[in-house]
Each structure stands twice: as C-alpha cells, then as structure tokens.
Amino acid sequence: MSVPQLAQLTMLAQVDELVTRLSRWSEAETPWEPLQYCRAVVRQLLGRVDACRVRLEAPLLVATFGGTGTGKSTLVNALVGHECTASGRERPTTLLAVVVAHPETDLEALGLPLDEMQVVRRDAGLLRDVVIIDCPDPDTTEAETPGSNLARVHRLLPFCDVLLYTTTQQKYRSARVTGELAAAARGCRLVFVQTCADLDSDIREDWRRQLADNDYHVPDLFLIDSLRALREQQAGQRPTGDFALLLELLSTQLAASQRTQIRRANLVDLVHDALEHCREHIDRSWPAVLDVEAGLDEQNRRVLGVLAASLRDELQDIRSLWERRLLDAVTQRWGFSPFAGMLRVYNSLGAWVASAGLFRARSSAQMALIGAVQGARWVLSKQQEQSAEERLERIAALGLDAPLIQETRLVVAGYARQARLAGDLVDGGSLDRLGQEAVRVEDCFLGDAARQIDAIISELAHRRSGLSVRWRYEAPLAALLAYVVIWPGWNFFYLHPWRGQPLISVDFYIHGGIFLALLSAGLVMLFARRLRAGLDGEITAMAGRLAQGRVSSGLFPELARACREIRRRKDDLEALAAFVAEIRPEISRAAPLGARIAPPKAELPAPARTAAVATHR
C-alpha cells in the first residue's frame, strides 16, 4: 500500500472516529438547557454527515458569492462557455438562483429546493464534475424577510461545497458582504476571484492581507476579465491568463477524485466551528453550574453539622453505658492483677456494697429487705441498659426537621433555576425521599452503630491500657500491697523472735488498709479519667460518621448526579474539540482550496441560526 493511500485511509478512520464520538455524545439526555441546545446542534451535524454520505458520488456544488455588480453571473457564463444567466453591474440582476448543470446530472439526488430555482442544462466539460449555482446578491439594502434575496442566499448556501467569492475594486472592503461571507464560509472551500480586470486596478495584495487578518487561508487570488474569457470560450479559443489557471484549478481540485477530500474537509470545518460555538455557549453558563455545586456542598455541610450535633447530644446521654463497657474491656484484657481487681470492684461497687450488707443482717426481715434493695438495683441496671438501647433506636430514627430541609431546598432551587437546570431535580420530593430512606437506614443503623461502639471501645481499651500504661498503675498498688503483707510477716517471723523487736500492732493494719483504699481509689479515678479523656472525641467523630451515613447520597442526589454528568459531558465536548483541532490541519491540506481557518467568536451565529445551518447541511 502506497503512502498516499495509507494517509487517505488514516484520514477516513479519523473522520469515522469523530462521527462515532459525536454520536455517542449526542445520545445521552441532559437536564441542562445549554447542553440540550448543544446536543441538538451535534445531532444536526450528524444529519449533515448522512447527507454527505448520500451525496458522496454526486458532483460538487459550486456557488458564486459576492456583492451586487461584482460579475458573479458573468463569471458563471465564462466558466460554462455559454450565456446561462443574465448579468448586470448597477443593481441586483440575479433575483432567482440559477442552477447550471450537465444534462446527465441528477439534481434530485443533491436535495436542492429546485422549485425555488431556475435550472439551466449545458454540455460543458467543467459541469461533468460540478454543479454551479449563481446565487442572488447578499448586499442589498433589504432586510432578511421571507422571499428576500438574503433569505434565498441563506437557504442555498448550506447545500454548497465550494464558494466562488467574487469582488471588485469598489466592493472588496464591503462590511456587509464580509459579514455574510464569515457565516457562509463555515463548512465550505473558498476560491477568491477579482473580476472586472479590464476596468479595475489589481487589489489582490491588499485583499490578501485583509483576508489573512480575518483568518482566511488564501492559496491563490485570481484577476479575471470574465467578458473577455466568455468571448474566447465562444470563439473556441484556448483560455489564457488567470482565467485559464482558475479553470484548471476547478477542473483538477473539483474533479471526481477530489470530491471526498473536499467534502470531508468541509465537514471537519463545520464540526470545528459548531463545537467551538457549543463550547462558548457552555462556558457562558458554566459559572452557574459551579455555583450549584458550591451551594450543594455548603448546604450539605450545614445540614450535616445540625444532624451531627443532634446525634452527638444523643450519644453523650448514654456515655455511662460506654464507660462501663470500656472498663469491662480493660479488665478482660488485663486478666487477674491487683489493679484489675480494683477496677472490677469499682465497676460493680453497688453490687459489692449490697452483698456486704447481707453479713450485717440479723433477721429474715433484714435479709429480705437487703435482697429487695439488691433486686431493685439489678432491675435499675437492666432498665438503664434497655434505656440505652432505646436511645440508640431513637437515634436510628432521628432525622432532619422539615423546616430545615425546606429552607435548604429553597436555597438550592434558586441556584438550579439560575443555572437553567430542570426543576424536578430539586422539587422532586426531597422530604418524602429522605423519609423513605430513613426507613431503610434505620434497619441497618442499629447494627452499624453497635459495631462502631464495639470498635471504639476495643480501640480505646487497646490504646489507653497498654503495658506501659498498665504498670504505671499496677506498680504503686503492688508496692503498697507488698509492704502491707510482707512487712508484718518479716516482723513476726524474723524481727520479733530473732531480734527482739515488738510485734506490729493492729493499728498498722488499720492504717495500711486506709492507705490501700485511698491509693486504690485515686488510681482508679485517674485511670477512669484517662479512659474518658478520649471518649468525647470518639463520640463526636462517631456522630459525624453516622450523620454522613444518614445523608450519604446528599440531600439532593439527583441534582448532584446531574452536576457530575454535566461536568463529564463538558469534558467530553472539550476532548472532541481538541481531537477536531488536531486532525483538521491535515484534512484541510488534503483539500487545498481556500478556507476560513478560525472564525472570530464574535461572528459565531446565534443558537437558532447554527441549528438551521446544520439542518440544511
């Protein structure tokens, strides 16, 4: 396979990839009005692609374009070599578009509005590859109304593949014609011709600079005397001068072998301009979408703060249950030791006191009374545990009050309306949705909360009761116990019989017991305070996690998803525009006629105009 053939296949693959990506982009629905408009434009572009494929083997449509009296009709007659259309210099002569075609050309396949045009058949060599349209003048003073010259021009130009732009020394700076050309050049190749060479000075260098300043690619400018060229054609003479060059250009560049390249280049130019217009259209409205996202984040943080505070207050009310379970976890980790025993005594102090009371009972009535008190304490403990479980259940059902949600919805709805997003994304029953989700969340909340509490207690017990921490409390208590136990034995077995020292009195045991109780109480209080020190922070963190789980999908998930989808679609459009900008120069070089490289944004058409042009194409 030759290098040109490989390059041709590569360009075809690039265009096919572009069409596929455009199709995918235009398929998805969107609630955002700017994207809806851009989606409609892209769908119209895809219609243009289908039209190009249908017309792939049809002759190219070449239209004359220029101001009144610039010799458009005369140039057509010269190119064909016959008097096909009336010409004039002072006023608009071509009021009805004239189609000049070969007798064998099937005009129906081109989709032209033939009922609004005059058809002329001529057997000319150039017409075997092209169909020429002599358009009405676009620079008349009339407004664009149904049936006007401008309306006819705007209706015909979207069908054309190549524009023969004619001008004269008096007309080449016409602002009206220049503005019309800027719109007409989208998706067309351009050939620039200065007519009336017999009367006007050569203005091509100044005209070239003017065109370059307006972002036109101009390979050649032709200076032609159309009347002389027509006479030479009618006399059977060989064309000369720039007219011969123009005829050669049209015969080679517009031949059947070049149709695909020209139409492909026109299509890519049209896609480029349309995508740039869509990007500009989206960029104008994009700040409003950013405001919606920022408003959603702000309102979510506000509501989460309120809910987290409510959950924290509820969890703080059951912290006594947390503390008891935390002490149980620590004593289970430490097993049997002096300080662990003190912790167990502290954690079940009430039960120990009640049990000790049994030894002081002197009658059956006193034992019954003490038993009743102990039973009441047991019942009270069970009630506290049940109350804690009920508090968890109430936390599970804890939701957001309706006024807060309503206020939040009004704020977010304002952002959404400003961004031109569909109203049902906000007004679609957020209160009802949150209520329904509360039922689902409540089913798994208790288990989740219990697991989090167990995990927090286990983590705190591990972090705040390690070996180094444990010996800080075990060592002082063990030392005092050792002194209270060992010193009396040493005195009894060694010092008294062998050294003659008196026995320790009972006061030693009383004092030792008092000091042991005080030290144990102090150490237990310090340790309990240490455990509680991290409890408040864990409760606050847990409240935040539970609040986040309650509204994990956000207050307005449909709106949040829509914003994410809008951002994704915008990024996809940017990627498409970048891909077109990358392949456009290579494809344009394959069709080396003139073209508009990058029309200024100020000249981009209004939304309705772009859609209309794309529809015709």
C-alpha positions in Angstrom: 0.0 0.0 0.0 1.4 3.4 -1.0 2.0 6.2 1.4 -0.8 8.4 -0.1 -3.3 5.5 0.2 -2.3 4.9 3.8 -2.7 8.6 4.6 -6.1 8.6 2.9 -7.2 5.6 5.0 -5.9 7.2 8.1 -7.9 10.4 7.5 -11.0 8.3 6.7 -10.6 6.5 10.0 -10.2 9.7 11.9 -13.4 11.1 10.4 -15.2 7.9 11.2 -13.9 8.0 14.8 -15.0 11.6 15.1 -18.5 10.7 13.8 -18.7 7.8 16.3 -17.7 10.0 19.2 -20.2 12.7 18.2 -22.9 10.1 18.0 -22.2 8.8 21.5 -22.1 12.3 22.9 -25.4 13.3 21.4 -27.3 10.2 22.6 -27.5 10.9 26.3 -30.3 13.1 27.6 -29.4 16.0 29.9 -31.5 18.3 32.2 -29.2 21.3 31.5 -30.5 23.7 28.8 -27.2 24.7 27.3 -26.2 21.0 26.8 -29.7 20.4 25.3 -29.0 23.1 22.8 -25.5 21.7 22.0 -26.9 18.2 21.8 -29.4 19.5 19.1 -26.6 21.1 17.2 -24.5 18.0 17.2 -27.4 15.9 16.1 -27.9 18.3 13.2 -24.2 17.9 12.3 -24.7 14.1 12.2 -27.5 14.7 9.8 -25.0 16.6 7.7 -22.7 13.6 7.8 -25.5 11.3 6.5 -26.2 13.8 3.7 -22.5 13.8 2.7 -22.5 10.0 2.5 -25.6 10.1 0.3 -24.0 12.7 -2.0 -20.6 11.2 -1.9 -20.6 10.4 -5.6 -22.6 13.4 -6.7 -21.0 16.4 -8.4 -19.7 19.2 -6.1 -22.0 22.2 -5.7 -20.1 25.4 -6.5 -21.9 28.7 -5.7 -21.0 32.2 -6.7 -20.9 34.6 -3.8 -20.3 38.4 -3.8 -21.8 41.8 -3.8 -24.1 43.4 -6.3 -22.3 44.0 -9.7 -19.2 42.0 -8.9 -19.6 39.9 -12.0 -20.9 36.6 -10.5 -23.2 35.8 -13.4 -20.7 36.8 -16.0 -18.1 34.6 -14.4 -20.6 31.7 -14.5 -21.2 32.3 -18.2 -17.4 32.4 -18.8 -16.8 29.1 -16.9 -19.5 27.3 -18.8 -18.7 29.0 -22.1 -22.4 29.8 -22.7 -24.9 32.6 -21.8 -26.6 30.8 -18.9 -27.7 33.7 -16.7 -28.4 37.4 -17.1 -25.7 39.8 -15.9 -25.6 43.4 -14.8 -23.4 46.0 -13.0 -25.6 48.6 -11.2 -28.4 46.7 -9.5 -29.2 43.2 -8.4 -29.8 41.2 -11.6 -30.0 37.6 -10.2 -33.1 37.6 -8.1 -33.8 33.9 -8.5 -30.9 31.4 -8.1 -29.8 29.8 -11.3 -28.6 26.2 -11.3 -26.3 25.3 -14.2 -25.8 21.6 -14.6 -24.8 18.9 -17.1 -27.7 17.3 -18.9 -26.8 13.9 -17.3 -26.6 15.2 -13.7 -29.3 14.0 -11.4 -30.2 17.2 -9.5 -32.8 15.4 -7.3 -30.0 13.5 -5.5 -28.5 16.7 -4.4 -31.5 17.7 -2.3 -31.7 21.2 -3.7 -35.0 23.2 -3.5 -35.4 23.1 -7.2 -38.9 24.6 -7.1 -37.3 27.8 -5.9 -34.5 27.8 -8.6 -34.1 28.2 -12.3 -32.4 25.2 -13.9 -30.2 25.5 -16.9 -28.7 22.5 -18.7 -25.4 22.8 -20.6 -23.0 20.3 -22.0 -19.7 21.7 -20.8 -16.6 19.9 -19.6 -16.5 21.6 -16.2 -20.1 20.6 -15.5 -19.3 16.9 -15.6 -17.7 17.3 -12.1 -19.6 20.2 -10.6 -22.9 21.9 -10.5 -22.8 25.7 -10.5 -25.3 27.9 -8.6 -25.5 31.6 -9.4 -26.8 33.0 -6.1 -28.7 36.2 -5.5 -26.7 39.2 -4.2 -26.3 39.3 -0.4 -25.5 43.0 0.0 -28.8 44.6 -1.0 -30.4 47.0 1.5 -33.4 44.9 2.1 -33.9 43.0 5.4 -33.9 39.2 5.6 -37.6 38.5 5.2 -39.3 35.5 3.5 -38.7 35.7 -0.2 -36.0 38.3 0.0 -32.5 38.0 -1.6 -30.9 37.4 1.7 -33.4 34.7 2.6 -32.7 32.9 -0.7 -28.9 33.2 -0.1 -29.1 31.8 3.4 -31.3 29.0 2.2 -29.0 27.9 -0.6 -25.5 28.3 0.9 -25.8 25.3 3.3 -26.0 23.0 0.3 -22.8 24.2 -1.3 -19.4 22.6 -1.1 -17.3 25.4 -2.7 -17.9 29.2 -2.9 -16.5 31.3 -5.8 -16.1 34.6 -3.9 -16.1 37.4 -6.5 -15.3 41.1 -5.7 -14.1 44.3 -7.4 -12.0 47.3 -6.5 -15.1 49.0 -5.2 -16.6 46.0 -3.2 -13.7 44.1 -1.6 -14.0 46.1 1.6 -17.8 45.9 1.9 -18.6 45.2 5.5 -22.0 43.7 4.6 -20.5 41.2 2.2 -17.6 40.4 4.5 -20.0 39.7 7.3 -22.1 37.4 5.1 -19.0 35.6 3.9 -18.0 34.9 7.5 -21.2 33.0 8.1 -21.3 31.4 4.6 -17.7 30.1 4.8 -18.4 27.6 7.5 -18.1 24.2 6.0 -17.1 25.4 2.5 -13.9 25.6 0.5 -13.2 29.0 -1.0 -11.9 30.3 -4.3 -11.2 34.1 -4.4 -11.7 36.0 -7.7 -11.2 39.6 -8.6 -13.4 40.3 -11.6 -13.6 43.3 -14.0 -9.8 43.1 -14.7 -10.4 45.3 -17.8 -11.6 48.3 -15.6 -10.2 47.9 -12.1 -6.7 48.1 -10.6 -5.1 45.0 -9.2 -6.1 45.0 -5.5 -5.1 41.4 -4.7 -2.2 42.1 -2.4 -4.3 44.4 -0.2 -7.2 42.0 -0.4 -5.0 39.1 0.6 -3.8 41.0 3.7 -7.4 41.8 4.6 -8.4 38.2 4.3 -5.4 37.0 6.3 -6.4 39.4 9.1 -9.8 37.8 9.2 -8.3 34.3 9.5 -8.8 33.1 5.9 -6.4 30.7 4.2 -5.8 32.0 0.7 -3.7 29.8 -1.6 -4.5 31.9 -4.8 -6.2 35.0 -5.9 -7.4 35.3 -9.5 -7.7 38.5 -11.5 -10.1 37.8 -14.4 -11.8 39.7 -17.2 -15.0 37.5 -17.4 -16.4 39.1 -20.6 -13.1 38.5 -22.5 -12.9 34.9 -21.2 -16.5 34.3 -22.4 -15.7 35.7 -25.8 -12.6 33.4 -26.0 -14.7 30.4 -25.0 -17.4 31.2 -27.5 -14.8 31.7 -30.2 -13.3 28.3 -29.5 -10.0 29.8 -28.3 -7.9 28.4 -25.6 -8.4 30.3 -22.3 -5.5 32.5 -21.2 -4.2 34.3 -18.2 -5.7 33.9 -14.7 -8.9 32.5 -16.2 -7.0 29.6 -17.6 -5.5 29.0 -14.2 -8.9 29.2 -12.5 -10.4 26.8 -15.0 -7.5 24.4 -14.4 -7.9 24.7 -10.7 -11.6 23.9 -10.8 -11.1 21.1 -13.2 -8.4 19.4 -11.1 -9.3 20.2 -7.5 -13.0 19.7 -8.0 -12.7 16.5 -10.1 -14.4 13.3 -9.1 -11.2 12.1 -7.4 -11.2 15.1 -5.1 -14.8 15.1 -4.0 -14.3 13.0 -0.9 -11.4 15.1 0.3 -13.3 18.4 -0.2 -16.5 17.2 1.4 -14.6 15.7 4.3 -12.6 18.9 4.8 -15.9 20.9 4.7 -17.4 18.6 7.2 -14.5 18.8 9.6 -14.5 22.6 9.3 -18.2 22.7 10.1 -17.8 20.4 13.1 -14.9 22.5 14.3 -16.9 25.7 14.1 -20.0 24.2 15.6 -18.1 22.6 18.6 -16.3 25.9 19.2 -19.7 27.6 19.3 -21.0 25.0 21.7 -18.0 25.4 23.9 -18.5 29.2 24.0 -22.2 28.7 24.7 -21.5 26.3 27.6 -18.7 28.5 29.0 -21.1 31.4 29.3 -23.4 29.3 31.5 -20.8 27.2 33.3 -20.2 29.5 36.3 -23.9 29.0 37.3 -23.3 25.2 37.4 -20.2 25.8 39.6 -22.5 27.9 41.9 -24.9 25.0 42.1 -22.1 22.6 43.1 -20.8 25.1 45.7 -24.3 25.7 47.0 -24.9 21.9 47.4 -21.7 21.5 49.3 -22.5 24.4 51.6 -26.0 23.2 52.3 -24.9 19.6 52.8 -22.2 20.7 55.3 -24.8 22.9 57.1 -27.3 20.1 57.4 -24.7 17.5 58.3 -23.5 19.9 61.1 -27.0 20.1 62.5 -27.6 16.4 62.3 -24.1 15.6 63.8 -24.8 17.9 66.7 -28.1 16.2 67.4 -26.5 12.7 67.2 -23.6 13.8 69.4 -26.0 15.0 72.1 -28.0 11.8 72.0 -24.8 9.6 72.2 -23.5 11.7 75.1 -26.6 10.8 77.1 -25.6 7.1 77.0 -21.9 7.6 77.8 -22.3 5.9 81.1 -23.0 2.7 79.2 -19.9 3.3 77.2 -17.8 3.8 80.3 -18.9 0.6 82.0 -18.3 -1.4 78.8 -14.9 0.3 78.4 -13.9 -0.7 82.0 -15.1 -4.3 81.4 -13.0 -4.4 78.2 -9.9 -3.2 80.1 -10.3 -5.7 82.9 -10.8 -8.5 80.5 -7.5 -7.5 78.7 -5.6 -7.4 82.0 -7.0 -10.6 83.5 -6.2 -11.0 87.2 -4.0 -8.4 88.9 -4.3 -6.1 91.9 -5.3 -3.1 89.9 -7.6 -5.1 87.6 -9.3 -6.3 90.7 -9.7 -2.8 91.9 -11.3 -1.8 88.6 -13.7 -4.7 88.9 -14.7 -3.6 92.4 -15.2 0.0 91.1 -17.2 -1.1 88.2 -19.6 -3.2 90.4 -19.3 -1.2 93.5 -23.0 -1.1 94.1 -23.3 -4.9 94.0 -20.4 -5.3 96.4 -21.9 -2.9 98.9 -25.3 -4.7 98.7 -23.6 -8.1 99.1 -21.6 -6.8 102.2 -24.9 -5.8 103.7 -26.0 -9.4 103.9 -23.4 -10.1 106.5 -24.9 -7.5 108.8 -28.4 -8.9 108.6 -29.7 -10.1 112.0 -33.1 -11.3 110.9 -35.1 -12.7 108.0 -36.8 -9.4 107.5 -33.5 -7.6 107.2 -32.2 -10.2 104.7 -35.4 -9.8 102.7 -35.1 -6.0 102.7 -31.5 -6.2 101.6 -32.5 -8.7 98.9 -35.2 -6.4 97.7 -32.8 -3.5 97.5 -30.3 -5.6 95.6 -33.1 -6.7 93.2 -34.2 -3.2 92.7 -30.6 -2.2 91.8 -30.4 -5.1 89.4 -33.7 -4.0 87.8 -32.5 -0.4 87.6 -29.3 -1.6 85.9 -31.3 -3.5 83.3 -33.6 -0.5 82.8 -30.5 1.6 82.2 -29.2 -0.8 79.6 -32.7 -1.0 78.0 -32.9 2.8 78.0 -29.5 2.9 76.3 -30.8 0.5 73.6 -33.9 2.6 73.2 -31.8 5.7 72.9 -29.9 4.0 70.0 -33.2 3.2 68.4 -34.3 6.8 68.7 -31.0 7.9 67.2 -31.7 5.5 64.3 -35.0 7.2 63.7 -33.5 10.7 64.2 -34.0 12.7 61.0 -33.9 16.3 59.9 -36.8 18.5 60.6 -39.0 19.6 57.7 -38.3 23.4 58.1 -34.6 22.9 57.7 -35.0 20.7 54.6 -37.5 23.2 53.1 -35.2 26.1 53.7 -32.3 24.2 52.2 -34.4 23.2 49.2 -35.4 26.8 48.5 -31.7 27.9 48.5 -30.6 25.1 46.2 -33.6 25.6 43.9 -32.5 29.2 43.4 -29.1 28.1 42.3 -30.6 25.4 40.0 -33.0 27.9 38.3 -30.2 30.3 37.8 -28.2 27.6 36.1 -31.2 26.6 33.9 -31.4 23.1 35.3 -34.6 21.1 35.3 -36.8 22.0 38.4 -37.7 18.4 39.2 -34.1 17.7 40.3 -34.8 19.8 43.4 -38.5 19.9 43.8 -38.9 16.1 43.3 -39.9 15.4 46.9 -36.8 15.6 48.9 -38.7 15.4 52.2 -40.5 12.3 51.1 -37.3 10.7 49.8 -35.4 11.4 53.0 -38.4 9.9 54.9 -38.4 6.8 52.8 -34.6 6.4 53.1 -34.9 6.8 56.8 -36.8 3.5 56.9 -34.1 1.7 55.0 -31.3 3.3 57.0 -33.0 2.5 60.3 -32.9 -1.2 59.6 -29.1 -1.3 59.4 -28.4 1.6 61.7 -28.6 -0.3 65.0 -26.2 -2.9 63.8 -23.9 -0.3 62.4 -24.0 1.8 65.5 -23.4 -1.2 67.7 -20.4 -2.3 65.6 -19.0 1.2 65.7 -19.4 1.4 69.5 -17.7 -2.0 69.9 -14.9 -1.0 67.6 -14.4 2.3 69.5 -14.4 0.6 72.9 -11.9 -2.1 71.7 -9.7 0.6 70.2 -9.7 2.8 73.3 -9.1 -0.2 75.5 -6.1 -1.2 73.4 -4.7 2.3 73.0 -5.2 3.5 76.6 -4.4 0.3 78.5 -1.1 -0.9 77.0 1.7 -2.5 79.0 3.5 0.8 79.8 0.2 2.4 80.9 -0.7 -0.7 83.0 2.5 -0.7 85.0 2.0 3.0 86.0 -1.0 1.9 88.0 0.0 -1.7 88.9 3.4 -0.8 90.4 2.3 1.7 93.1 -0.6 -0.6 94.2 1.6 -3.7 94.1 4.3 -1.9 96.1 1.8 -0.9 98.8 0.2 -4.4 98.9 3.7 -5.9 99.2 4.6 -3.6 102.1 1.3 -4.3 103.9 1.7 -8.1 103.5 5.4 -8.7 103.7 6.4 -6.3 106.5 4.1 -7.9 109.1 5.4 -11.3 108.2 9.1 -10.2 108.3 8.3 -8.7 111.7 6.6 -11.8 113.0 9.0 -14.5 111.7 12.3 -12.7 111.9 12.5 -9.4 113.7 10.4 -10.4 116.8 11.9 -13.8 117.6 15.5 -13.2 116.4 16.0 -9.5 117.0 13.6 -9.0 119.9 11.6 -6.2 118.2 8.0 -5.9 119.4 5.2 -7.2 117.2 3.4 -4.8 114.9 0.2 -3.6 116.5 -3.3 -3.7 114.9 -3.1 0.0 114.1 -0.6 -0.9 111.3 -3.2 -2.9 109.6 -5.8 -0.2 110.0 -3.5 2.4 108.7 -2.4 0.1 105.8 -6.0 -0.6 104.8 -6.8 3.1 104.8 -3.8 3.9 102.7 -4.5 1.0 100.4 -8.2 2.1 99.9 -7.1 5.7 99.3 -4.4 4.7 96.8 -6.7 2.3 95.0 -9.5 4.9 94.8 -7.0 7.5 93.5 -5.5 5.2 90.9 -8.9 4.0 89.7 -10.2 7.6 89.4 -7.1 8.7 87.5 -7.4 5.7 85.1 -11.1 6.2 84.6 -10.4 9.9 83.8 -7.8 8.7 81.3 -10.3 6.5 79.6 -12.9 9.1 79.5 -10.5 11.7 78.0 -10.7 10.1 74.5 -14.3 9.1 74.8 -15.8 12.6 74.0 -13.7 12.9 70.8 -14.7 9.4 69.7 -18.4 10.2 70.3 -18.1 13.4 68.3 -16.3 11.5 65.4 -18.9 8.7 65.5 -21.7 11.3 65.4 -20.2 12.8 62.3 -19.9 9.4 60.6 -23.4 8.4 61.5 -24.7 11.7 60.2 -22.7 11.3 57.0 -24.2 7.8 56.6 -27.7 9.2 57.1 -27.4 11.6 54.2 -24.5 9.7 52.4 -26.1 10.4 49.0 -26.7 14.1 49.7 -29.9 15.9 50.3 -30.5 16.2 46.5 -28.7 13.3 44.9 -30.4 13.7 41.5 -29.1 17.3 41.3 -25.6 16.2 42.4 -25.6 13.4 39.8 -26.8 15.9 37.2 -23.9 18.3 38.0 -21.4 15.4 37.8 -22.9 14.3 34.5 -22.8 17.9 33.1 -19.1 18.2 34.1 -18.4 14.9 32.4 -20.3 15.9 29.2 -18.4 19.2 29.2 -15.1 17.4 29.5 -16.1 15.1 26.6 -17.0 18.1 24.5 -13.6 19.6 25.2 -11.9 16.4 24.2 -13.9 16.3 21.0 -13.0 19.8 20.1 -9.3 19.1 20.8 -9.5 16.0 18.6 -11.0 18.0 15.8 -8.4 20.7 16.2 -5.7 18.0 15.9 -7.0 16.4 12.7 -8.3 19.5 11.0 -5.0 20.9 9.6 -4.1 17.6 7.9 -7.5 17.1 6.4 -7.6 20.7 5.2 -4.3 20.3 3.5 -5.8 17.4 1.5 -8.3 19.8 0.0 -6.0 22.8 -0.7 -8.6 25.4 -1.7 -9.2 28.5 0.4 -11.0 28.2 3.7 -11.9 30.1 6.9 -9.3 28.9 9.5 -10.8 30.1 12.8 -13.7 32.5 12.7 -13.7 35.0 15.5 -16.1 34.1 18.3 -17.9 37.4 17.9 -19.1 36.2 14.5 -20.4 32.9 15.7 -24.1 32.6 14.9 -26.9 32.7 17.3 -28.2 29.3 18.6 -31.2 29.1 16.3 -29.1 30.2 13.3 -26.5 27.4 13.9 -29.1 24.8 14.2 -30.8 26.0 11.0 -27.5 25.9 9.0 -26.6 22.5 10.3 -30.1 21.3 9.4 -29.8 22.4 5.8 -26.3 20.9 5.6 
